[in-house]
Amino acid sequence: MIMNKSKILKLLASLALPLILGAIAGLLTADAVPEWYKGLNRPSFSPPNWLFGPVWTILYILMGISLFLIWKQGVSKERNIAIFVFLLQLSLNFAWSFIFFYYNMIGLALIEIILLWIIILVMLVLFYKIKPMAAYLNIPYLLWVSFATILTAAYFILNRS
């Protein structure tokens, strides 16, 4: 199947958006990892720091592909709402890094990631109604954010002062 120029541009933009936002968040909060984050009491099930980069890269690629699958559908109210919800969850995803790592507000980060989880679930339902594969591609993301929510809660409990 040959894609036309418009679809190729949509695919590239769909992949670039989450990857670039993820890279920006990572770069702007990276200084907190060796300093503040390293000093926190860690839950026993906290993965090694090196794992986060590869996992998020894969998840951002899957998110981008799923966005493309929705964006290339014919213009409709449902499609536009689904894209809006995608952008909303991506904004919450981006904000979490700053709340947790930059502002060191674990409690607020916990509330925010619970909201993120809910919005991801809404996104999956909306995507499923339009293109089921777009929803399926985000199941690893939902599972990872579920784990990240539990991890954030554990950090909150272990580091309350």
Disulfide bonds with the S-S distance in Angstrom:
none
